[in-house]
Amino acid sequence: MTPHNSKDLTLADALQRLDKSKATCSRTRDRISAINRVATMLSRAPADLPCDPPELRAYLKTIHHVHHKITAKSLANIKAALADALRAAGCIPADDPKVDRSQSWEVFLGRVSVKEQAWSLSRLINYCCNRGIEPEDVDDNVVSEFRTYLDARLLTREPEDLCRTMAQTWNGIVSRHGLCLSTLSYQKGGYHRCLPLSEYPESLQSDIQAYVDRLAHKDIFLEDGPNKALRPLSLRNVKANVRQYLDALVSAGEDPAALVDLSSAITTEKVKTAFKAIMARRGTKKPPIGLHNIAATLTAIARYHLKWDESELTGLLNVKKRVAYDPKGMSEKNSNRLEQFNNWENIVRLISLPELLMTQARLNPESRLNALLAMHAAAIAILLSCPMRTKNLASLDLDRNVFAHRNGNHTIYSIRIDGGDVKNGEPIEFQMNSRNSRLLHNYITMYRPRISAARSSALFPKASNGAPRSPNNLAESIKTHIYDATGLTVNTHLFRHIAAYLYLREQPGDFETVRRLLKHRRLQTTMDFYAKISSEWAHEHYDKAVLTKWGDA
């Protein structure tokens, strides 16, 4: 077999090697077919696609079975056949052979009671058995070498994700059974985790809390507080901004014990040092968007809490200007995600998804898992009927917000949210159409009682106590269900842009209707976001109405 060197090889090289191989004709044809099928799915020539597993994994992530009208199992089989083809061509190394486990490993596995846990450890155990590594020898160094081994072979899951799950399983077994084995460390997520405020002097913690209490109007007679108390989410963001700033200071070499209060923690030079540390950590020379929010919080603290005079504020205000950004219009990420809906099939997939999920739920209405499918169907139907922020969606209450009335033989639902509960103070009130009302009615009457046994009026209750689901939990699960069923990357906030996108496609230039739908206070805000979209559809209407009349003349 040709020695593997995947760094410089492409799928075209793999095809060439297979064509010259001496394997049986049918097996070779299957391998060649898998390579060509993947290239077709990616709309690329085999010569453009790398054999290097880390690079190839990034391409394979973009393939979703729904977009190619095949099942998830069929796609998994195609990827497995691709891996087999690359191994046969010598483009990636072969997996270790399966070997008998040692007595120590058999004893260790005997403590695993869940089949999925044994499966998550199976690769590591086989890797260790091939190298004579016993359970007591497993540590972070072994896992690091194992991760490198996987990185050169896996085409589907990311080695980091697989090793994280494996380490969590291992640590659980070690902890539950009190084993004298190493605890494995793992990356807990893709985000930097800041030091908790409890790691700083109590005097600084008290000073921060005093400032937050002032913003929250804890003392309503305090004369120098803001005119209006900040909302809980805004208060949380203030503390988060301060925490990120302090963490950056510490990462730049500042001693946490020296930060005894906000006065000692905030100076213009320290702010510059912290911001440089944040930019260095993210590997960018351009200030991240979040720096402007942190700078605004620090400036407010300096002005109103620390009572800096204007000459002292000058330097800090200059820093704030340096990290400022222009928030007008849609972010590049949301703009890119909207491009998914240039394909009309994707629009159909999203709009028909609530009914699809409800149809799957009806296959076994007694199942709690199917009740959760129905819950997500109802949530997506509401977002399609009236896009709203996740906080408002998660907190919908049957007694306060959801109202049913009969229309002949049908139940029609309306949803009302007071302006005091909405970010910009604009109340939300709308009536769902008959199709979505029917779907919501089925969820409320048939499936919602199976989600939580606790008495509750939350539309989307937690299983444990019937309280409303957290906005983050609901948002993530909605995003996951949409991707799994359609292959579309859609978060809850994107529904607002999708609604504007689809309406302006039919009515270019009608920004006032979009403004009312999205509850923008200012028409200019709506135009800043969607003028480009409206312009694109206006050109398309012009092309259909005028230019196509001339045919090919």
C-alpha positions as CSV (number, residue, x, y, z in Angstrom):
1,M,0.0,0.0,0.0
2,T,1.2,3.5,-0.7
3,P,2.3,5.2,2.5
4,H,-0.2,7.9,3.5
5,N,0.6,11.6,3.4
6,S,-2.8,13.2,3.4
7,K,-1.5,16.8,3.8
8,D,-0.7,17.2,0.1
9,L,-3.2,14.7,-1.4
10,T,-6.6,15.4,-2.9
11,L,-9.6,13.1,-3.6
12,A,-8.4,13.0,-7.3
13,D,-5.2,11.4,-6.0
14,A,-7.2,8.8,-4.1
15,L,-9.2,8.0,-7.3
16,Q,-6.0,7.6,-9.3
17,R,-4.6,5.2,-6.7
18,L,-7.7,3.1,-6.5
19,D,-7.9,2.9,-10.2
20,K,-4.4,1.3,-10.2
21,S,-5.1,-1.0,-7.2
22,K,-5.6,-4.7,-7.3
23,A,-8.7,-4.9,-5.1
24,T,-11.7,-6.8,-6.4
25,C,-13.6,-4.8,-9.0
26,S,-16.9,-4.4,-7.1
27,R,-15.2,-3.2,-3.9
28,T,-13.1,-0.7,-6.0
29,R,-16.2,0.6,-7.8
30,D,-17.9,1.2,-4.4
31,R,-15.0,3.1,-3.1
32,I,-14.7,5.2,-6.3
33,S,-18.4,5.8,-6.2
34,A,-18.2,7.1,-2.6
35,I,-15.5,9.6,-3.5
36,N,-17.4,10.9,-6.6
37,R,-20.7,11.1,-4.7
38,V,-19.2,13.3,-1.9
39,A,-17.5,15.5,-4.5
40,T,-20.9,15.9,-6.3
41,M,-22.6,16.7,-3.0
42,L,-20.1,19.4,-2.4
43,S,-20.3,20.7,-5.9
44,R,-16.6,20.5,-6.3
45,A,-14.1,18.6,-8.4
46,P,-12.2,15.8,-6.6
47,A,-9.0,17.7,-7.3
48,D,-10.3,20.6,-5.2
49,L,-11.0,18.5,-2.1
50,P,-8.3,17.5,0.4
51,C,-7.7,14.1,1.8
52,D,-6.3,15.6,5.0
53,P,-8.9,14.6,7.6
54,P,-9.1,17.9,9.5
55,E,-9.6,19.8,6.3
56,L,-12.0,17.3,4.8
57,R,-14.1,17.2,8.0
58,A,-14.8,20.9,7.6
59,Y,-16.2,20.2,4.1
60,L,-18.2,17.2,5.2
61,K,-19.9,19.2,7.9
62,T,-21.6,21.2,5.3
63,I,-23.4,18.2,3.8
64,H,-26.9,17.6,5.2
65,H,-29.0,14.6,4.1
66,V,-32.2,16.6,3.6
67,H,-30.6,18.7,0.9
68,H,-29.7,15.7,-1.1
69,K,-33.0,13.9,-0.6
70,I,-31.5,10.9,1.2
71,T,-31.8,9.6,4.8
72,A,-29.4,10.4,7.6
73,K,-28.3,6.7,7.6
74,S,-27.6,6.8,3.9
75,L,-25.3,9.8,4.4
76,A,-23.6,8.1,7.2
77,N,-23.0,5.1,5.0
78,I,-21.5,7.3,2.2
79,K,-19.1,9.0,4.7
80,A,-18.1,5.5,6.0
81,A,-17.5,4.4,2.5
82,L,-15.4,7.5,1.8
83,A,-13.2,6.7,4.8
84,D,-12.8,3.2,3.6
85,A,-11.8,4.4,0.2
86,L,-9.2,6.8,1.6
87,R,-7.7,4.0,3.8
88,A,-7.6,1.6,0.9
89,A,-5.8,4.3,-1.3
90,G,-3.3,4.9,1.5
91,C,-4.4,8.5,1.9
92,I,-5.2,8.1,5.6
93,P,-3.8,5.6,8.0
94,A,-5.7,2.4,8.9
95,D,-7.5,2.0,12.2
96,D,-5.9,-0.1,14.9
97,P,-7.0,-3.8,14.6
98,K,-9.4,-5.0,17.3
99,V,-7.6,-7.0,20.0
100,D,-8.5,-8.8,23.1
101,R,-8.9,-6.7,26.2
102,S,-6.6,-7.2,29.2
103,Q,-8.0,-8.4,32.5
104,S,-7.7,-4.9,33.9
105,W,-9.8,-3.4,31.1
106,E,-12.5,-6.1,31.5
107,V,-12.8,-5.3,35.2
108,F,-13.0,-1.6,34.4
109,L,-15.7,-2.1,31.7
110,G,-17.6,-4.3,34.2
111,R,-18.4,-1.2,36.1
112,V,-20.1,0.4,33.1
113,S,-23.8,-0.1,33.4
114,V,-24.9,1.9,30.4
115,K,-24.3,0.6,26.9
116,E,-23.7,4.1,25.5
117,Q,-20.9,4.7,28.0
118,A,-19.1,1.5,27.0
119,W,-19.4,2.6,23.4
120,S,-18.0,6.1,24.0
121,L,-14.9,4.4,25.6
122,S,-14.5,1.6,23.1
123,R,-12.1,3.5,20.8
124,L,-9.8,4.5,23.7
125,I,-9.8,1.1,25.2
126,N,-8.8,-0.6,21.9
127,Y,-6.2,2.1,21.3
128,C,-4.7,1.4,24.8
129,C,-4.9,-2.4,24.4
130,N,-2.9,-2.2,21.1
131,R,-0.2,-0.3,23.0
132,G,-0.2,-2.2,26.3
133,I,-1.6,0.7,28.2
134,E,-3.6,-0.3,31.3
135,P,-6.4,1.7,33.0
136,E,-4.0,2.9,35.8
137,D,-1.7,4.3,33.1
138,V,-4.3,6.5,31.4
139,D,-3.8,10.2,32.0
140,D,-4.0,13.5,30.1
141,N,-0.8,12.6,28.1
142,V,-2.4,9.3,26.8
143,V,-5.6,11.2,25.9
144,S,-3.6,13.8,24.0
145,E,-1.8,11.2,22.0
146,F,-5.1,9.4,21.4
147,R,-6.6,12.7,20.1
148,T,-3.7,13.0,17.6
149,Y,-4.4,9.5,16.5
150,L,-8.1,10.3,15.9
151,D,-7.3,13.6,14.2
152,A,-5.5,11.7,11.4
153,R,-8.4,9.2,10.8
154,L,-11.8,10.6,11.7
155,L,-13.9,12.1,8.9
156,T,-17.2,12.7,10.8
157,R,-17.0,13.8,14.5
158,E,-14.4,16.2,15.7
159,P,-11.7,14.5,17.9
160,E,-12.0,17.2,20.5
161,D,-15.8,16.5,20.9
162,L,-15.3,12.8,21.0
163,C,-12.5,13.1,23.6
164,R,-14.6,15.5,25.7
165,T,-17.5,13.0,25.9
166,M,-15.0,10.2,26.6
167,A,-13.3,12.1,29.4
168,Q,-16.7,13.0,31.0
169,T,-17.7,9.3,30.9
170,W,-14.4,8.2,32.3
171,N,-14.5,10.7,35.2
172,G,-18.0,9.7,36.0
173,I,-17.0,6.0,36.4
174,V,-13.9,6.9,38.4
175,S,-16.0,9.2,40.7
176,R,-19.0,6.8,41.3
177,H,-16.8,3.8,42.1
178,G,-14.1,5.6,44.0
179,L,-11.3,4.2,41.7
180,C,-7.7,5.2,42.2
181,L,-7.4,6.3,38.6
182,S,-6.5,9.7,37.0
183,T,-9.2,12.2,36.4
184,L,-9.0,13.4,32.9
185,S,-9.2,17.1,31.9
186,Y,-11.1,18.3,28.9
187,Q,-12.1,21.5,27.1
188,K,-15.5,22.6,28.5
189,G,-16.5,24.6,25.5
190,G,-15.4,26.9,22.8
191,Y,-15.8,30.1,24.8
192,H,-13.3,31.6,27.2
193,R,-14.6,31.4,30.8
194,C,-13.9,34.4,33.0
195,L,-12.9,34.2,36.6
196,P,-15.9,34.4,38.9
197,L,-16.3,37.6,40.9
198,S,-15.8,35.5,44.1
199,E,-12.1,35.2,43.2
200,Y,-11.6,39.0,43.8
201,P,-11.5,40.8,47.2
202,E,-14.9,41.1,49.0
203,S,-14.4,44.9,49.0
204,L,-14.4,44.9,45.2
205,Q,-17.4,42.6,45.0
206,S,-19.3,44.9,47.4
207,D,-18.4,48.0,45.3
208,I,-19.7,46.3,42.1
209,Q,-22.9,45.2,43.8
210,A,-23.5,48.8,45.1
211,Y,-23.2,50.1,41.6
212,V,-25.6,47.4,40.3
213,D,-28.1,48.2,43.1
214,R,-28.0,51.8,42.1
215,L,-28.9,50.9,38.5
216,A,-31.7,48.6,39.8
217,H,-33.2,51.4,42.0
218,K,-32.8,49.3,45.1
219,D,-33.0,52.6,46.9
220,I,-35.8,54.5,45.1
221,F,-34.9,57.7,46.9
222,L,-31.3,57.8,45.7
223,E,-31.0,61.1,43.9
224,D,-28.1,60.3,41.5
225,G,-29.5,57.0,40.1
226,P,-30.8,56.6,36.6
227,N,-34.3,57.9,35.8
228,K,-35.6,54.4,35.1
229,A,-34.4,51.2,36.7
230,L,-32.5,48.8,34.4
231,R,-34.1,45.5,33.5
232,P,-32.7,42.3,35.0
233,L,-31.1,41.3,31.7
234,S,-29.4,44.7,31.5
235,L,-28.1,44.4,35.0
236,R,-26.7,41.0,34.2
237,N,-24.9,42.4,31.2
238,V,-23.3,45.2,33.3
239,K,-21.9,42.6,35.7
240,A,-20.8,40.4,32.8
241,N,-19.0,43.4,31.2
242,V,-17.2,44.1,34.5
243,R,-16.3,40.5,34.9
244,Q,-14.8,40.2,31.4
245,Y,-12.8,43.4,32.0
246,L,-11.4,42.2,35.3
247,D,-10.5,38.7,33.9
248,A,-8.6,40.4,31.0
249,L,-6.7,42.5,33.5
250,V,-5.7,39.3,35.5
251,S,-4.7,37.5,32.3
252,A,-2.5,40.5,31.5
253,G,-0.6,40.0,34.8
254,E,-2.7,42.0,37.3
255,D,-2.9,40.5,40.8
256,P,-6.6,40.0,41.7
257,A,-5.8,40.8,45.3
258,A,-4.7,44.3,44.3
259,L,-8.1,45.1,42.8
260,V,-9.7,46.2,46.1
261,D,-12.4,48.4,44.6
262,L,-13.6,49.8,41.3
263,S,-11.4,52.9,41.8
264,S,-8.3,50.7,41.9
265,A,-9.5,48.5,39.1
266,I,-10.5,51.1,36.5
267,T,-7.9,53.5,35.0
268,T,-7.4,54.5,31.4
269,E,-4.1,52.6,31.2
270,K,-5.6,49.5,32.7
271,V,-8.5,49.6,30.3
272,K,-6.1,49.7,27.4
273,T,-4.1,46.8,28.9
274,A,-7.2,44.7,29.3
275,F,-8.5,45.4,25.8
276,K,-5.2,44.4,24.3
277,A,-5.3,41.2,26.2
278,I,-8.8,40.4,24.9
279,M,-7.8,41.1,21.4
280,A,-4.6,39.0,21.7
281,R,-6.7,36.1,23.1
282,R,-9.0,36.2,20.1
283,G,-6.1,36.6,17.7
284,T,-7.4,39.8,16.1
285,K,-6.1,43.3,15.5
286,K,-9.6,44.6,15.0
287,P,-11.6,45.3,18.2
288,P,-14.3,42.7,18.7
289,I,-17.8,44.2,18.9
290,G,-18.1,43.3,22.6
291,L,-15.3,45.7,23.5
292,H,-17.6,48.7,22.8
293,N,-20.2,47.4,25.3
294,I,-17.5,46.9,28.0
295,A,-16.1,50.3,27.3
296,A,-19.5,51.9,27.7
297,T,-20.0,50.1,31.0
298,L,-16.6,51.2,32.3
299,T,-17.2,54.8,31.2
300,A,-20.6,54.9,33.0
301,I,-19.0,53.6,36.2
302,A,-16.2,56.2,35.9
303,R,-18.6,59.0,35.3
304,Y,-21.5,58.2,37.7
305,H,-20.0,55.9,40.3
306,L,-16.4,57.0,40.6
307,K,-17.3,60.7,39.9
308,W,-14.4,61.3,37.4
309,D,-14.3,64.9,36.1
310,E,-14.3,65.7,32.4
311,S,-10.5,65.9,32.2
312,E,-10.1,62.4,33.7
313,L,-12.8,61.0,31.4
314,T,-11.1,62.3,28.2
315,G,-8.6,59.4,28.0
316,L,-11.3,56.7,28.7
317,L,-13.7,58.3,26.1
318,N,-10.9,58.2,23.5
319,V,-10.5,54.4,24.2
320,K,-14.2,54.0,23.8
321,K,-14.1,55.8,20.4
322,R,-11.3,53.5,19.3
323,V,-13.3,50.4,19.9
324,A,-16.6,51.8,18.7
325,Y,-18.4,50.1,15.8
326,D,-21.3,51.1,13.5
327,P,-24.2,48.8,14.4
328,K,-26.4,49.9,11.4
329,G,-27.8,47.2,9.3
330,M,-27.6,43.4,9.6
331,S,-24.6,41.5,10.8
332,E,-22.6,39.6,8.2
333,K,-23.4,36.3,10.0
334,N,-27.2,36.9,9.8
335,S,-26.9,38.1,6.2
336,N,-25.1,34.9,5.2
337,R,-27.7,32.8,7.0
338,L,-30.5,34.6,5.1
339,E,-28.9,33.5,1.8
340,Q,-30.1,30.0,2.6
341,F,-33.5,31.2,1.7
342,N,-32.6,32.3,-1.8
343,N,-33.5,28.6,-2.5
344,W,-37.3,28.3,-2.5
345,E,-37.1,24.7,-1.3
346,N,-35.5,25.9,1.9
347,I,-38.3,28.3,2.5
348,V,-40.8,25.5,2.1
349,R,-38.7,23.3,4.4
350,L,-38.9,25.8,7.2
351,I,-42.5,26.8,6.8
352,S,-43.7,23.2,6.7
353,L,-41.4,22.1,9.6
354,P,-44.0,22.6,12.4
355,E,-46.4,20.3,10.6
356,L,-43.7,17.8,9.9
357,L,-42.6,17.7,13.6
358,M,-46.3,17.4,14.7
359,T,-46.8,14.5,12.3
360,Q,-43.8,12.7,13.8
361,A,-45.2,13.4,17.3
362,R,-48.5,11.7,16.4
363,L,-46.8,8.4,15.6
364,N,-46.6,7.9,19.4
365,P,-48.5,10.5,21.3
366,E,-47.9,8.8,24.6
367,S,-44.1,9.4,24.4
368,R,-42.6,12.3,26.2
369,L,-39.9,12.6,23.5
370,N,-42.7,13.0,21.0
371,A,-44.4,15.6,23.2
372,L,-41.1,17.6,23.1
373,L,-41.3,17.3,19.2
374,A,-44.8,18.8,19.5
375,M,-43.6,21.5,21.8
376,H,-40.9,22.6,19.3
377,A,-43.5,22.4,16.5
378,A,-45.6,24.9,18.4
379,A,-42.7,27.2,19.2
380,I,-41.6,27.4,15.6
381,A,-45.2,28.0,14.5
382,I,-45.4,30.9,16.8
383,L,-42.1,32.4,15.5
384,L,-43.4,32.0,12.0
385,S,-46.7,33.7,12.9
386,C,-45.0,36.6,14.7
387,P,-41.2,36.7,15.2
388,M,-40.4,37.7,18.8
389,R,-37.3,37.6,21.0
390,T,-36.5,34.4,22.7
391,K,-37.1,35.8,26.2
392,N,-40.7,36.6,25.2
393,L,-41.3,33.2,23.6
394,A,-39.9,31.3,26.5
395,S,-42.0,33.2,29.1
396,L,-45.4,32.8,27.2
397,D,-48.1,31.9,29.8
398,L,-51.4,30.3,29.1
399,D,-53.2,32.6,31.6
400,R,-51.5,35.9,30.7
401,N,-50.5,35.7,27.1
402,V,-52.3,33.0,25.1
403,F,-56.1,33.4,24.4
404,A,-58.4,31.0,22.6
405,H,-61.7,31.7,21.0
406,R,-64.0,29.6,18.8
407,N,-64.6,30.3,15.2
408,G,-67.2,27.9,14.0
409,N,-65.7,24.4,14.5
410,H,-62.2,25.8,15.0
411,T,-60.3,27.3,17.9
412,I,-58.3,30.3,16.9
413,Y,-55.5,31.6,19.1
414,S,-54.3,35.1,19.8
415,I,-51.1,36.0,21.7
416,R,-50.7,39.3,23.6
417,I,-47.5,40.5,25.5
418,D,-47.6,43.7,27.4
419,G,-45.1,46.4,26.4
420,G,-43.5,46.3,29.8
421,D,-42.3,42.8,29.0
422,V,-40.9,43.6,25.6
423,K,-37.3,45.0,25.1
424,N,-38.3,48.2,23.3
425,G,-41.6,48.7,25.3
426,E,-43.8,48.0,22.2
427,P,-46.6,45.5,23.0
428,I,-47.0,42.4,20.9
429,E,-50.5,41.3,19.8
430,F,-51.4,39.0,16.9
431,Q,-53.8,36.3,15.8
432,M,-52.5,33.0,14.5
433,N,-54.0,31.6,11.3
434,S,-56.2,28.5,11.3
435,R,-53.4,26.1,10.5
436,N,-51.0,27.3,13.2
437,S,-53.9,27.7,15.7
438,R,-54.8,24.0,15.1
439,L,-51.3,23.0,15.6
440,L,-51.0,25.0,18.9
441,H,-54.3,23.7,20.1
442,N,-53.1,20.1,19.6
443,Y,-49.9,20.8,21.5
444,I,-51.7,22.5,24.4
445,T,-54.4,19.9,24.8
446,M,-52.6,16.6,23.9
447,Y,-48.9,17.0,24.4
448,R,-48.1,19.7,26.9
449,P,-49.4,17.7,29.9
450,R,-46.8,15.0,29.1
451,I,-43.9,17.4,29.3
452,S,-44.3,18.2,32.9
453,A,-46.4,16.7,35.7
454,A,-46.2,19.9,37.7
455,R,-49.1,22.2,37.7
456,S,-48.2,25.2,35.7
457,S,-49.5,27.7,33.2
458,A,-46.2,28.1,31.3
459,L,-46.7,27.3,27.6
460,F,-43.3,25.7,27.4
461,P,-42.7,24.2,30.9
462,K,-39.7,22.6,32.4
463,A,-40.1,18.9,33.2
464,S,-38.8,19.3,36.8
465,N,-41.1,22.0,38.2
466,G,-43.3,23.4,35.4
467,A,-41.5,26.7,35.4
468,P,-40.9,28.4,32.0
469,R,-37.9,27.0,30.1
470,S,-34.9,29.2,30.1
471,P,-34.6,31.3,26.9
472,N,-31.1,29.8,26.2
473,N,-32.4,26.3,26.6
474,L,-35.4,26.8,24.4
475,A,-33.4,28.7,21.7
476,E,-30.7,26.1,21.4
477,S,-33.2,23.2,21.2
478,I,-35.2,25.0,18.5
479,K,-32.0,25.6,16.5
480,T,-31.0,22.0,16.9
481,H,-34.4,20.7,15.8
482,I,-34.5,22.9,12.7
483,Y,-31.0,21.9,11.6
484,D,-31.6,18.1,12.2
485,A,-34.8,18.2,10.2
486,T,-33.9,20.7,7.4
487,G,-30.2,21.2,7.4
488,L,-30.8,25.0,7.8
489,T,-28.9,27.0,10.4
490,V,-31.6,29.2,11.9
491,N,-31.6,30.6,15.4
492,T,-34.7,32.2,17.0
493,H,-33.6,35.8,16.3
494,L,-33.2,35.0,12.6
495,F,-37.0,34.5,12.3
496,R,-37.3,38.3,12.5
497,H,-35.0,38.7,9.5
498,I,-36.7,35.9,7.7
499,A,-40.1,37.5,8.1
500,A,-38.9,40.8,6.7
501,Y,-37.0,39.0,3.9
502,L,-40.0,37.0,2.7
503,Y,-42.4,40.0,3.0
504,L,-40.1,42.4,1.1
505,R,-39.7,39.7,-1.5
506,E,-43.4,40.1,-2.3
507,Q,-43.7,43.8,-1.5
508,P,-40.4,45.6,-2.2
509,G,-40.1,49.0,-0.4
510,D,-43.0,48.4,2.1
511,F,-40.8,49.1,5.1
512,E,-43.7,50.4,7.2
513,T,-45.4,47.1,7.4
514,V,-42.1,45.4,8.3
515,R,-41.5,48.0,11.0
516,R,-44.9,47.3,12.5
517,L,-44.4,43.5,12.3
518,L,-41.0,43.7,14.1
519,K,-42.1,46.4,16.5
520,H,-39.3,48.8,15.5
521,R,-39.9,52.3,17.0
522,R,-38.1,54.0,14.1
523,L,-38.7,53.4,10.4
524,Q,-35.0,54.3,9.8
525,T,-34.0,51.2,11.9
526,T,-36.1,49.0,9.6
527,M,-34.6,50.6,6.5
528,D,-31.0,50.3,7.8
529,F,-31.6,46.5,8.2
530,Y,-33.5,45.7,5.0
531,A,-32.9,48.3,2.3
532,K,-30.5,46.0,0.6
533,I,-33.0,43.1,0.5
534,S,-35.7,45.3,-0.8
535,S,-33.4,46.6,-3.5
536,E,-32.6,43.1,-4.6
537,W,-36.2,42.1,-4.9
538,A,-37.1,45.4,-6.7
539,H,-34.5,44.5,-9.4
540,E,-36.0,41.0,-9.7
541,H,-39.5,42.5,-10.1
542,Y,-38.2,44.9,-12.7
543,D,-36.6,42.0,-14.6
544,K,-39.8,40.0,-14.5
545,A,-42.1,42.9,-15.3
546,V,-40.1,44.6,-18.0
547,L,-37.0,42.8,-19.3
548,T,-38.4,39.3,-19.7
549,K,-41.1,40.8,-22.1
550,W,-38.3,41.3,-24.6
551,G,-37.3,37.6,-24.5
552,D,-34.0,37.0,-26.1
553,A,-34.2,39.9,-28.5
